[in-house]
Each structure stands twice: as C-alpha cells, then as structure tokens.
Amino acid sequence: MSATEFPSLADSFAALPAAGILAVPAGLGLIRVAGDDAATFLHSQLTNAVDDLPADTARLAGYCSPKGRLMASFLTWRDAEGVVLQLSADIQPPIQKRLSMFVLRAKAKLSDLTATHRVLGVAGAGAEAALRQAGLPAPQGPLAVAHAGGVTVIRLADAEGEPRWQIVAEAGRADALQQALGATLAAAAPAFWDWLEVTSGIPRIAQATQEQFVPQMINFELIGGVNFRKGCYPGQEVVARSQYRGTLKRRMWRVGGEGAVPAAASEIFRPEDPQQPCGMIVNAAPSPLGGWDGLAELKIDAAAGALHLGAADGAPLATRALPYEVPLPNEAESAS
C-alpha cells in the first residue's frame, strides 16, 4: 500500500477507539546479540540491566558516550537466539559497529536483522482480538513479551488511552500476519504510528540527536530506561551525578504547533533570550487533529513561558501534558 492509499490521519484517529489500527512503523532497525556472553556484554554497555532480562519482559535502555550523552536508545528483549535491540534505522550500522568494537573476548556476536525481519504495530479497541484471531498472544502489562512460533509480541506503552502491541517476525511470516490482522484492523500510515509514539511520551534517539542529551534530560529514567543499581557502563558516573546531585536543569515535554513538522534537533527559543536556544525537538509527527505534536527537551524554567520554533520570533509552540508525571525542582533550583 503506497502512502497515497492510506486513510487520512483523521480517519485513523477515528478508527483507533473503534476497529483499531494496523501500521508498519518506519525507520526502525534491529540488532541481535547472540552468544553465551550476549547479556553480560550488553549489561556492561547499556544504561539498563540486561543480565537479568527475562524472556517475558522488554526493557528500554540507552547507550551513552563517556560524557553520559545518549548515542542511541533501544527497546530490548530476548528471543530464542539472543537479545534484540530495536533502535532508529539511521543509526543502526554505526551503533552496531561501535558495540562490536567492545566485544573483545566476550562470546557475543552482533548481526543486523533489519533486512530479514519486520515490525508491525497494532493499537486500539480491536487490537487484542485481532492478535488472538491471527493466532498470536496479546501479552498484558507494561512491556510484557510473549513468543509464538518464532514471532515476538510486545505490549507497548498506551497512546491516547488505547493499548498498543508490536509484532516482530521474519519478513515472510510478517507479510502473512499483516494480511491476517488487516482483515479486522484499519490500515494506518507509518506517520500515524509515529504520532502514537509521541503521545506515549517515549523518545527515540536518531542521528540528528545523538550525544545531545543525558538520559534524564529526556525523562529516560522516568520511563524505566535507566537502572541506577547496576554496574558500570560508559557515561555512568555522569548519569548518576545528574540524578543524585540535583543539578538537572532540563526535562522533556510534549509540545505542539501549526505548520510543517519540525525535524529532530530543531532548536526552540524564548523571546527574552533570542541568542540562546532553550530546547530542542527530540521527535515529532503530524497530528490527526491538525498541525504536529512532538517531544522536546527544554530548560525547566523555560517550559511555562512562550516558546518559538527555530528563532525567538518563529512559529509558536504550546506545551502539552505527558501521560506520566515529571518531577520538577522549584524555580530557584531549575534556573540556569
């Protein structure tokens, strides 16, 4: 189905609480790490624990530079052959190469699954029934995982109050599942899935935003992406210091505006400080209600004021609520 054949975003929004929707998310890459030491190797590299990752649970995790800045964000889970890392496709090759450099004597081998596997997304009122009708499990609970015949199904964070799952399977099997699920679910464009991701409040690092954020600046510890009790990993001291010394001056908000969807890393300004950006777009997508919605990292003391995209006199932005609580320091602590 070509982009022009998809229903409008507004039609998909209407279908979400009715029949439910089926999408093929765009821009995702997959890396599998296999071998006896796969989990312990990743445990030493990522912001979240991997050595105790159970087969029935997925976790968010980050990969930081030595300065504690995120070079990648992952959704991680186990399959029958190892640990799978899902990340932005535009950074998959360099991240796989960089991780491979640190394997050394560990029994761990990284492989690219992007060409051989596909990801499908289902959401909304009819999604659970459609999964079961297609012979798939519908795991419940945050980031619950179930496997069936080589297919992995992961319960994602809700979006717009509706449940979501993603299915990962080899390409041929995924094609057949897409047909089966499409019998009862309304097809939706990848852009609609991107919008659901934004409204769920889960950020994704892409090439444009690599090394821009300490994890807490994009709420990564609030959504379960950082384990402060695990052992060392690159950048761990910086991440821990940001957490325990009360020095955090930036957080992530949901934002929205009119006009064209801004690119990741687009800068945000406030009128009283036209020379210095006060934030940056992390992810953005067209909204079915018009305009666009995004996730943006902002100075805490700027978030409640007037905000503009690209320049102090650029298009205005509005901040909107995230689906989870963001603890904020008082104004004196957050001022730059």
Contacts in CASP RR format, 6 or more apart in sequence:
PFRMAT RR
TARGET T0000
AUTHOR 0000-0000-0000
METHOD contacts of the structure
MODEL  1
MSATEFPSLADSFAALPAAGILAVPAGLGLIRVAGDDAATFLHSQLTNAV
DDLPADTARLAGYCSPKGRLMASFLTWRDAEGVVLQLSADIQPPIQKRLS
MFVLRAKAKLSDLTATHRVLGVAGAGAEAALRQAGLPAPQGPLAVAHAGG
VTVIRLADAEGEPRWQIVAEAGRADALQQALGATLAAAAPAFWDWLEVTS
GIPRIAQATQEQFVPQMINFELIGGVNFRKGCYPGQEVVARSQYRGTLKR
RMWRVGGEGAVPAAASEIFRPEDPQQPCGMIVNAAPSPLGGWDGLAELKI
DAAAGALHLGAADGAPLATRALPYEVPLPNEAESAS
1 187 0 8 1.000
3 189 0 8 1.000
6 12 0 8 1.000
6 187 0 8 1.000
6 188 0 8 1.000
6 189 0 8 1.000
6 192 0 8 1.000
7 15 0 8 1.000
7 186 0 8 1.000
7 187 0 8 1.000
7 188 0 8 1.000
7 189 0 8 1.000
8 288 0 8 1.000
9 189 0 8 1.000
9 191 0 8 1.000
9 192 0 8 1.000
9 195 0 8 1.000
9 286 0 8 1.000
9 287 0 8 1.000
9 288 0 8 1.000
10 288 0 8 1.000
10 289 0 8 1.000
11 186 0 8 1.000
12 21 0 8 1.000
12 186 0 8 1.000
12 188 0 8 1.000
12 189 0 8 1.000
12 192 0 8 1.000
12 288 0 8 1.000
13 192 0 8 1.000
13 288 0 8 1.000
13 289 0 8 1.000
15 21 0 8 1.000
15 186 0 8 1.000
15 188 0 8 1.000
16 123 0 8 1.000
16 124 0 8 1.000
16 125 0 8 1.000
16 160 0 8 1.000
16 162 0 8 1.000
17 124 0 8 1.000
17 125 0 8 1.000
17 162 0 8 1.000
18 125 0 8 1.000
19 125 0 8 1.000
19 126 0 8 1.000
19 184 0 8 1.000
19 185 0 8 1.000
19 186 0 8 1.000
20 122 0 8 1.000
20 123 0 8 1.000
20 124 0 8 1.000
20 125 0 8 1.000
20 126 0 8 1.000
20 127 0 8 1.000
20 130 0 8 1.000
20 162 0 8 1.000
20 185 0 8 1.000
20 186 0 8 1.000
21 122 0 8 1.000
21 123 0 8 1.000
21 124 0 8 1.000
21 127 0 8 1.000
21 185 0 8 1.000
21 186 0 8 1.000
21 187 0 8 1.000
21 188 0 8 1.000
21 192 0 8 1.000
22 120 0 8 1.000
22 121 0 8 1.000
22 122 0 8 1.000
22 130 0 8 1.000
22 178 0 8 1.000
22 181 0 8 1.000
22 182 0 8 1.000
22 185 0 8 1.000
22 186 0 8 1.000
22 187 0 8 1.000
22 188 0 8 1.000
23 120 0 8 1.000
23 121 0 8 1.000
23 122 0 8 1.000
23 123 0 8 1.000
23 187 0 8 1.000
23 188 0 8 1.000
23 189 0 8 1.000
23 190 0 8 1.000
23 192 0 8 1.000
23 193 0 8 1.000
24 118 0 8 1.000
24 119 0 8 1.000
24 120 0 8 1.000
24 121 0 8 1.000
24 178 0 8 1.000
24 190 0 8 1.000
24 193 0 8 1.000
25 119 0 8 1.000
25 120 0 8 1.000
25 121 0 8 1.000
25 166 0 8 1.000
25 190 0 8 1.000
25 193 0 8 1.000
25 194 0 8 1.000
25 197 0 8 1.000
26 190 0 8 1.000
26 191 0 8 1.000
26 193 0 8 1.000
26 194 0 8 1.000
27 88 0 8 1.000
27 89 0 8 1.000
27 90 0 8 1.000
27 190 0 8 1.000
28 86 0 8 1.000
28 87 0 8 1.000
28 88 0 8 1.000
28 89 0 8 1.000
28 114 0 8 1.000
28 119 0 8 1.000
29 86 0 8 1.000
29 87 0 8 1.000
29 88 0 8 1.000
29 89 0 8 1.000
29 92 0 8 1.000
29 112 0 8 1.000
29 113 0 8 1.000
29 114 0 8 1.000
30 84 0 8 1.000
30 85 0 8 1.000
30 86 0 8 1.000
30 92 0 8 1.000
30 112 0 8 1.000
30 113 0 8 1.000
30 114 0 8 1.000
30 117 0 8 1.000
30 119 0 8 1.000
30 168 0 8 1.000
31 84 0 8 1.000
31 85 0 8 1.000
31 87 0 8 1.000
31 92 0 8 1.000
31 95 0 8 1.000
31 96 0 8 1.000
31 99 0 8 1.000
31 110 0 8 1.000
31 111 0 8 1.000
31 112 0 8 1.000
31 113 0 8 1.000
32 79 0 8 1.000
32 81 0 8 1.000
32 82 0 8 1.000
32 83 0 8 1.000
32 84 0 8 1.000
32 85 0 8 1.000
32 110 0 8 1.000
32 111 0 8 1.000
32 113 0 8 1.000
33 41 0 8 1.000
33 42 0 8 1.000
33 82 0 8 1.000
33 83 0 8 1.000
33 84 0 8 1.000
33 85 0 8 1.000
33 99 0 8 1.000
33 108 0 8 1.000
33 109 0 8 1.000
33 110 0 8 1.000
34 81 0 8 1.000
34 82 0 8 1.000
34 83 0 8 1.000
34 108 0 8 1.000
34 109 0 8 1.000
34 111 0 8 1.000
35 82 0 8 1.000
35 107 0 8 1.000
35 108 0 8 1.000
35 109 0 8 1.000
36 107 0 8 1.000
36 108 0 8 1.000
37 106 0 8 1.000
37 107 0 8 1.000
37 108 0 8 1.000
38 82 0 8 1.000
38 83 0 8 1.000
38 107 0 8 1.000
38 108 0 8 1.000
39 50 0 8 1.000
39 51 0 8 1.000
39 53 0 8 1.000
39 83 0 8 1.000
40 50 0 8 1.000
40 51 0 8 1.000
40 106 0 8 1.000
41 102 0 8 1.000
41 103 0 8 1.000
41 106 0 8 1.000
41 108 0 8 1.000
42 50 0 8 1.000
42 61 0 8 1.000
42 76 0 8 1.000
42 83 0 8 1.000
42 85 0 8 1.000
42 108 0 8 1.000
43 49 0 8 1.000
43 50 0 8 1.000
43 51 0 8 1.000
43 230 0 8 1.000
43 231 0 8 1.000
43 233 0 8 1.000
44 231 0 8 1.000
44 232 0 8 1.000
44 233 0 8 1.000
45 63 0 8 1.000
45 99 0 8 1.000
45 102 0 8 1.000
45 233 0 8 1.000
45 234 0 8 1.000
46 61 0 8 1.000
46 62 0 8 1.000
46 63 0 8 1.000
46 74 0 8 1.000
46 76 0 8 1.000
46 233 0 8 1.000
47 61 0 8 1.000
47 62 0 8 1.000
47 63 0 8 1.000
47 64 0 8 1.000
47 215 0 8 1.000
47 220 0 8 1.000
47 225 0 8 1.000
47 226 0 8 1.000
47 227 0 8 1.000
47 233 0 8 1.000
47 236 0 8 1.000
47 239 0 8 1.000
48 59 0 8 1.000
48 60 0 8 1.000
48 61 0 8 1.000
48 62 0 8 1.000
48 76 0 8 1.000
48 224 0 8 1.000
48 225 0 8 1.000
48 226 0 8 1.000
48 227 0 8 1.000
48 230 0 8 1.000
49 59 0 8 1.000
49 227 0 8 1.000
49 229 0 8 1.000
49 230 0 8 1.000
50 59 0 8 1.000
50 61 0 8 1.000
50 76 0 8 1.000
50 83 0 8 1.000
53 59 0 8 1.000
53 76 0 8 1.000
53 77 0 8 1.000
53 78 0 8 1.000
53 83 0 8 1.000
54 78 0 8 1.000
55 78 0 8 1.000
55 145 0 8 1.000
55 147 0 8 1.000
56 139 0 8 1.000
56 144 0 8 1.000
56 145 0 8 1.000
56 146 0 8 1.000
57 77 0 8 1.000
57 143 0 8 1.000
57 144 0 8 1.000
57 145 0 8 1.000
58 75 0 8 1.000
58 76 0 8 1.000
58 77 0 8 1.000
58 143 0 8 1.000
58 144 0 8 1.000
58 145 0 8 1.000
58 154 0 8 1.000
59 75 0 8 1.000
59 76 0 8 1.000
59 77 0 8 1.000
59 143 0 8 1.000
59 224 0 8 1.000
59 225 0 8 1.000
60 73 0 8 1.000
60 74 0 8 1.000
60 75 0 8 1.000
60 76 0 8 1.000
60 143 0 8 1.000
60 202 0 8 1.000
60 220 0 8 1.000
60 223 0 8 1.000
60 224 0 8 1.000
60 225 0 8 1.000
61 73 0 8 1.000
61 74 0 8 1.000
61 76 0 8 1.000
61 85 0 8 1.000
61 225 0 8 1.000
62 70 0 8 1.000
62 72 0 8 1.000
62 73 0 8 1.000
62 74 0 8 1.000
62 205 0 8 1.000
62 215 0 8 1.000
62 220 0 8 1.000
62 225 0 8 1.000
62 226 0 8 1.000
63 70 0 8 1.000
63 71 0 8 1.000
63 72 0 8 1.000
63 73 0 8 1.000
63 74 0 8 1.000
63 95 0 8 1.000
63 99 0 8 1.000
63 234 0 8 1.000
64 70 0 8 1.000
64 71 0 8 1.000
64 215 0 8 1.000
64 233 0 8 1.000
64 234 0 8 1.000
64 235 0 8 1.000
64 236 0 8 1.000
64 238 0 8 1.000
64 239 0 8 1.000
65 71 0 8 1.000
65 211 0 8 1.000
65 234 0 8 1.000
65 235 0 8 1.000
66 234 0 8 1.000
66 235 0 8 1.000
67 211 0 8 1.000
67 235 0 8 1.000
67 238 0 8 1.000
68 214 0 8 1.000
68 215 0 8 1.000
68 234 0 8 1.000
68 235 0 8 1.000
68 236 0 8 1.000
68 238 0 8 1.000
68 239 0 8 1.000
69 210 0 8 1.000
69 211 0 8 1.000
69 212 0 8 1.000
69 213 0 8 1.000
69 214 0 8 1.000
70 205 0 8 1.000
70 209 0 8 1.000
70 210 0 8 1.000
70 211 0 8 1.000
70 212 0 8 1.000
70 213 0 8 1.000
70 214 0 8 1.000
70 215 0 8 1.000
70 218 0 8 1.000
70 220 0 8 1.000
71 91 0 8 1.000
71 95 0 8 1.000
71 98 0 8 1.000
71 205 0 8 1.000
71 210 0 8 1.000
71 211 0 8 1.000
72 87 0 8 1.000
72 88 0 8 1.000
72 91 0 8 1.000
72 95 0 8 1.000
72 205 0 8 1.000
72 210 0 8 1.000
73 87 0 8 1.000
73 88 0 8 1.000
73 203 0 8 1.000
73 204 0 8 1.000
73 205 0 8 1.000
73 220 0 8 1.000
74 85 0 8 1.000
74 86 0 8 1.000
74 87 0 8 1.000
75 85 0 8 1.000
75 86 0 8 1.000
75 87 0 8 1.000
75 154 0 8 1.000
76 83 0 8 1.000
76 84 0 8 1.000
76 85 0 8 1.000
76 86 0 8 1.000
77 83 0 8 1.000
77 84 0 8 1.000
77 145 0 8 1.000
77 152 0 8 1.000
77 154 0 8 1.000
78 84 0 8 1.000
78 145 0 8 1.000
79 147 0 8 1.000
79 150 0 8 1.000
79 152 0 8 1.000
79 168 0 8 1.000
80 147 0 8 1.000
80 150 0 8 1.000
84 113 0 8 1.000
84 152 0 8 1.000
84 168 0 8 1.000
86 119 0 8 1.000
86 168 0 8 1.000
87 95 0 8 1.000
87 204 0 8 1.000
87 205 0 8 1.000
88 204 0 8 1.000
88 205 0 8 1.000
88 206 0 8 1.000
88 207 0 8 1.000
89 114 0 8 1.000
90 206 0 8 1.000
90 207 0 8 1.000
91 205 0 8 1.000
91 206 0 8 1.000
91 207 0 8 1.000
91 210 0 8 1.000
92 112 0 8 1.000
92 114 0 8 1.000
93 112 0 8 1.000
96 110 0 8 1.000
96 112 0 8 1.000
99 110 0 8 1.000
100 110 0 8 1.000
103 109 0 8 1.000
103 110 0 8 1.000
116 170 0 8 1.000
116 171 0 8 1.000
117 168 0 8 1.000
117 169 0 8 1.000
117 170 0 8 1.000
117 171 0 8 1.000
117 174 0 8 1.000
118 168 0 8 1.000
118 169 0 8 1.000
118 170 0 8 1.000
118 171 0 8 1.000
118 172 0 8 1.000
118 174 0 8 1.000
118 175 0 8 1.000
119 166 0 8 1.000
119 167 0 8 1.000
119 168 0 8 1.000
119 174 0 8 1.000
120 166 0 8 1.000
120 167 0 8 1.000
120 169 0 8 1.000
120 174 0 8 1.000
120 177 0 8 1.000
120 178 0 8 1.000
120 181 0 8 1.000
121 164 0 8 1.000
121 165 0 8 1.000
121 166 0 8 1.000
121 167 0 8 1.000
121 193 0 8 1.000
122 130 0 8 1.000
122 131 0 8 1.000
122 164 0 8 1.000
122 165 0 8 1.000
122 166 0 8 1.000
122 167 0 8 1.000
122 181 0 8 1.000
122 185 0 8 1.000
123 159 0 8 1.000
123 162 0 8 1.000
123 163 0 8 1.000
123 164 0 8 1.000
123 165 0 8 1.000
123 193 0 8 1.000
123 196 0 8 1.000
124 162 0 8 1.000
124 163 0 8 1.000
124 164 0 8 1.000
125 162 0 8 1.000
126 184 0 8 1.000
126 185 0 8 1.000
127 138 0 8 1.000
127 162 0 8 1.000
127 163 0 8 1.000
127 164 0 8 1.000
127 165 0 8 1.000
127 185 0 8 1.000
128 138 0 8 1.000
128 163 0 8 1.000
128 165 0 8 1.000
129 184 0 8 1.000
130 181 0 8 1.000
130 182 0 8 1.000
130 183 0 8 1.000
130 184 0 8 1.000
130 185 0 8 1.000
131 137 0 8 1.000
131 138 0 8 1.000
131 153 0 8 1.000
131 165 0 8 1.000
131 167 0 8 1.000
131 181 0 8 1.000
132 138 0 8 1.000
133 180 0 8 1.000
133 183 0 8 1.000
133 184 0 8 1.000
134 177 0 8 1.000
134 180 0 8 1.000
134 181 0 8 1.000
135 148 0 8 1.000
136 148 0 8 1.000
136 151 0 8 1.000
136 153 0 8 1.000
136 167 0 8 1.000
136 177 0 8 1.000
137 146 0 8 1.000
137 147 0 8 1.000
137 148 0 8 1.000
137 153 0 8 1.000
138 146 0 8 1.000
138 153 0 8 1.000
138 155 0 8 1.000
138 165 0 8 1.000
139 145 0 8 1.000
139 146 0 8 1.000
139 153 0 8 1.000
139 154 0 8 1.000
139 155 0 8 1.000
139 165 0 8 1.000
140 155 0 8 1.000
141 155 0 8 1.000
142 155 0 8 1.000
142 157 0 8 1.000
143 154 0 8 1.000
143 155 0 8 1.000
143 156 0 8 1.000
143 157 0 8 1.000
144 154 0 8 1.000
144 155 0 8 1.000
145 152 0 8 1.000
145 153 0 8 1.000
145 154 0 8 1.000
145 155 0 8 1.000
146 152 0 8 1.000
146 153 0 8 1.000
147 153 0 8 1.000
150 169 0 8 1.000
150 170 0 8 1.000
150 173 0 8 1.000
151 167 0 8 1.000
151 168 0 8 1.000
151 169 0 8 1.000
151 173 0 8 1.000
151 177 0 8 1.000
152 167 0 8 1.000
152 168 0 8 1.000
152 169 0 8 1.000
153 165 0 8 1.000
153 166 0 8 1.000
153 167 0 8 1.000
154 165 0 8 1.000
154 166 0 8 1.000
154 167 0 8 1.000
154 168 0 8 1.000
155 163 0 8 1.000
155 164 0 8 1.000
155 165 0 8 1.000
156 164 0 8 1.000
156 165 0 8 1.000
156 166 0 8 1.000
156 200 0 8 1.000
156 202 0 8 1.000
157 164 0 8 1.000
157 200 0 8 1.000
157 201 0 8 1.000
157 202 0 8 1.000
157 223 0 8 1.000
157 323 0 8 1.000
158 164 0 8 1.000
158 200 0 8 1.000
158 323 0 8 1.000
159 196 0 8 1.000
159 197 0 8 1.000
159 199 0 8 1.000
159 200 0 8 1.000
160 196 0 8 1.000
160 199 0 8 1.000
161 323 0 8 1.000
164 196 0 8 1.000
164 200 0 8 1.000
167 174 0 8 1.000
167 177 0 8 1.000
168 174 0 8 1.000
169 177 0 8 1.000
191 285 0 8 1.000
191 286 0 8 1.000
192 288 0 8 1.000
194 283 0 8 1.000
194 285 0 8 1.000
195 285 0 8 1.000
195 286 0 8 1.000
195 287 0 8 1.000
195 288 0 8 1.000
195 293 0 8 1.000
197 204 0 8 1.000
197 283 0 8 1.000
197 285 0 8 1.000
198 254 0 8 1.000
198 283 0 8 1.000
198 284 0 8 1.000
198 285 0 8 1.000
198 293 0 8 1.000
198 294 0 8 1.000
198 295 0 8 1.000
199 254 0 8 1.000
199 293 0 8 1.000
199 323 0 8 1.000
200 323 0 8 1.000
201 219 0 8 1.000
201 223 0 8 1.000
201 252 0 8 1.000
201 254 0 8 1.000
201 295 0 8 1.000
201 322 0 8 1.000
201 323 0 8 1.000
201 324 0 8 1.000
202 223 0 8 1.000
203 218 0 8 1.000
203 219 0 8 1.000
203 220 0 8 1.000
203 252 0 8 1.000
203 282 0 8 1.000
203 283 0 8 1.000
203 295 0 8 1.000
204 282 0 8 1.000
204 283 0 8 1.000
205 213 0 8 1.000
205 282 0 8 1.000
206 264 0 8 1.000
206 283 0 8 1.000
208 263 0 8 1.000
208 264 0 8 1.000
208 265 0 8 1.000
209 264 0 8 1.000
209 265 0 8 1.000
209 280 0 8 1.000
209 282 0 8 1.000
212 265 0 8 1.000
212 280 0 8 1.000
212 297 0 8 1.000
213 250 0 8 1.000
213 282 0 8 1.000
213 297 0 8 1.000
214 238 0 8 1.000
214 239 0 8 1.000
214 242 0 8 1.000
215 221 0 8 1.000
215 225 0 8 1.000
215 226 0 8 1.000
215 239 0 8 1.000
215 242 0 8 1.000
216 226 0 8 1.000
216 239 0 8 1.000
216 242 0 8 1.000
216 243 0 8 1.000
216 248 0 8 1.000
216 251 0 8 1.000
217 248 0 8 1.000
217 250 0 8 1.000
217 251 0 8 1.000
217 252 0 8 1.000
217 297 0 8 1.000
218 252 0 8 1.000
218 282 0 8 1.000
218 295 0 8 1.000
218 297 0 8 1.000
219 251 0 8 1.000
219 252 0 8 1.000
219 322 0 8 1.000
219 324 0 8 1.000
219 326 0 8 1.000
220 226 0 8 1.000
221 228 0 8 1.000
221 243 0 8 1.000
222 324 0 8 1.000
222 325 0 8 1.000
222 326 0 8 1.000
222 327 0 8 1.000
223 324 0 8 1.000
226 239 0 8 1.000
226 243 0 8 1.000
228 240 0 8 1.000
228 243 0 8 1.000
241 247 0 8 1.000
242 248 0 8 1.000
246 329 0 8 1.000
246 333 0 8 1.000
248 300 0 8 1.000
248 329 0 8 1.000
249 299 0 8 1.000
249 300 0 8 1.000
249 301 0 8 1.000
249 334 0 8 1.000
249 335 0 8 1.000
249 336 0 8 1.000
250 279 0 8 1.000
250 297 0 8 1.000
250 298 0 8 1.000
250 299 0 8 1.000
250 300 0 8 1.000
251 297 0 8 1.000
251 298 0 8 1.000
251 300 0 8 1.000
251 303 0 8 1.000
251 326 0 8 1.000
251 328 0 8 1.000
252 282 0 8 1.000
252 295 0 8 1.000
252 296 0 8 1.000
252 297 0 8 1.000
252 298 0 8 1.000
252 322 0 8 1.000
252 326 0 8 1.000
253 295 0 8 1.000
253 296 0 8 1.000
253 298 0 8 1.000
253 303 0 8 1.000
253 319 0 8 1.000
253 320 0 8 1.000
253 322 0 8 1.000
253 326 0 8 1.000
254 293 0 8 1.000
254 294 0 8 1.000
254 295 0 8 1.000
254 296 0 8 1.000
254 319 0 8 1.000
254 320 0 8 1.000
254 321 0 8 1.000
254 322 0 8 1.000
255 268 0 8 1.000
255 281 0 8 1.000
255 293 0 8 1.000
255 294 0 8 1.000
255 295 0 8 1.000
255 296 0 8 1.000
255 307 0 8 1.000
255 317 0 8 1.000
255 318 0 8 1.000
255 319 0 8 1.000
255 320 0 8 1.000
256 287 0 8 1.000
256 291 0 8 1.000
256 292 0 8 1.000
256 293 0 8 1.000
256 294 0 8 1.000
256 317 0 8 1.000
256 318 0 8 1.000
256 319 0 8 1.000
256 320 0 8 1.000
257 291 0 8 1.000
257 292 0 8 1.000
257 293 0 8 1.000
257 309 0 8 1.000
257 315 0 8 1.000
257 316 0 8 1.000
257 317 0 8 1.000
257 318 0 8 1.000
258 290 0 8 1.000
258 291 0 8 1.000
258 292 0 8 1.000
258 315 0 8 1.000
259 291 0 8 1.000
259 292 0 8 1.000
259 315 0 8 1.000
260 292 0 8 1.000
261 284 0 8 1.000
261 285 0 8 1.000
261 286 0 8 1.000
261 291 0 8 1.000
261 292 0 8 1.000
262 281 0 8 1.000
262 284 0 8 1.000
262 292 0 8 1.000
262 309 0 8 1.000
262 310 0 8 1.000
263 281 0 8 1.000
263 284 0 8 1.000
264 281 0 8 1.000
264 282 0 8 1.000
264 283 0 8 1.000
264 284 0 8 1.000
265 280 0 8 1.000
265 281 0 8 1.000
266 280 0 8 1.000
266 281 0 8 1.000
266 284 0 8 1.000
266 309 0 8 1.000
266 310 0 8 1.000
267 277 0 8 1.000
267 279 0 8 1.000
267 280 0 8 1.000
267 281 0 8 1.000
267 309 0 8 1.000
267 310 0 8 1.000
268 277 0 8 1.000
268 278 0 8 1.000
268 279 0 8 1.000
268 280 0 8 1.000
268 281 0 8 1.000
268 296 0 8 1.000
268 298 0 8 1.000
268 307 0 8 1.000
268 308 0 8 1.000
268 309 0 8 1.000
268 310 0 8 1.000
268 317 0 8 1.000
269 276 0 8 1.000
269 277 0 8 1.000
269 278 0 8 1.000
269 307 0 8 1.000
269 308 0 8 1.000
269 309 0 8 1.000
269 310 0 8 1.000
269 311 0 8 1.000
269 312 0 8 1.000
269 314 0 8 1.000
270 278 0 8 1.000
270 302 0 8 1.000
270 305 0 8 1.000
270 306 0 8 1.000
270 307 0 8 1.000
270 308 0 8 1.000
270 312 0 8 1.000
271 306 0 8 1.000
271 308 0 8 1.000
271 312 0 8 1.000
271 313 0 8 1.000
273 312 0 8 1.000
274 311 0 8 1.000
274 312 0 8 1.000
274 313 0 8 1.000
277 310 0 8 1.000
278 298 0 8 1.000
278 299 0 8 1.000
278 302 0 8 1.000
278 307 0 8 1.000
279 296 0 8 1.000
279 297 0 8 1.000
279 298 0 8 1.000
279 299 0 8 1.000
279 302 0 8 1.000
280 296 0 8 1.000
280 297 0 8 1.000
281 294 0 8 1.000
281 295 0 8 1.000
281 296 0 8 1.000
281 309 0 8 1.000
282 294 0 8 1.000
282 295 0 8 1.000
282 296 0 8 1.000
282 297 0 8 1.000
283 294 0 8 1.000
283 295 0 8 1.000
284 292 0 8 1.000
284 293 0 8 1.000
284 294 0 8 1.000
284 295 0 8 1.000
285 292 0 8 1.000
285 293 0 8 1.000
285 294 0 8 1.000
286 292 0 8 1.000
287 293 0 8 1.000
293 320 0 8 1.000
296 317 0 8 1.000
298 307 0 8 1.000
298 319 0 8 1.000
299 334 0 8 1.000
299 336 0 8 1.000
300 328 0 8 1.000
300 329 0 8 1.000
300 334 0 8 1.000
301 331 0 8 1.000
301 334 0 8 1.000
301 335 0 8 1.000
301 336 0 8 1.000
303 319 0 8 1.000
304 319 0 8 1.000
306 316 0 8 1.000
307 316 0 8 1.000
307 317 0 8 1.000
307 318 0 8 1.000
307 319 0 8 1.000
308 314 0 8 1.000
308 315 0 8 1.000
308 316 0 8 1.000
308 317 0 8 1.000
309 315 0 8 1.000
309 316 0 8 1.000
309 317 0 8 1.000
328 334 0 8 1.000
END
